[in-house]
């Protein structure tokens, strides 16, 4: 075996496969929602989570503003999610919204029984009511709206993975 083949194999082994980690975490969240909410299906439970989510939404807000390593890591991961979504080009269900892609500039802020309202949670530097996630990335300071968009984005990524629209 050549040295370059060896290098390629070791590099491949060192890369993390996030799919099984994401799926395990999603299944945990799904089970938690089933335990907490009496709604009849996943979408209804997700909508209840987006409206308050027990301690998840308060933890989300705490991490947005925390001035410690957890807060810095969370905001860094939030920024990383923003960049990954911008590059991934994940479509919302094409049959419903053919021109929409899942990202922080085009997220479902209100589901309304499938009559979704899309909006951006990204703010420009000069705009009011914003939180700086990282240098140059500003988001809406309405944390209820931001949490709902974040949860919806995670759900849409899950849907894209489960339905084969994302590698």
Secondary structure, DSSP 8 states (H G I E B T S, - for coil): --HHHHHHHHHHHHS--HHHHHHHHHHHHHHHHHHH---SSHHHHHHHHHTTTTHHHHHHHHHHH--SHHHHHHHHHHHHHHHHHHHH--BS-TTT-TT-B-BTTBEEEE-GGG--EEE--EE-TTSSSEEEEETTEEEES-HHHHHHHHHHHHHHHHHHHHTTS--
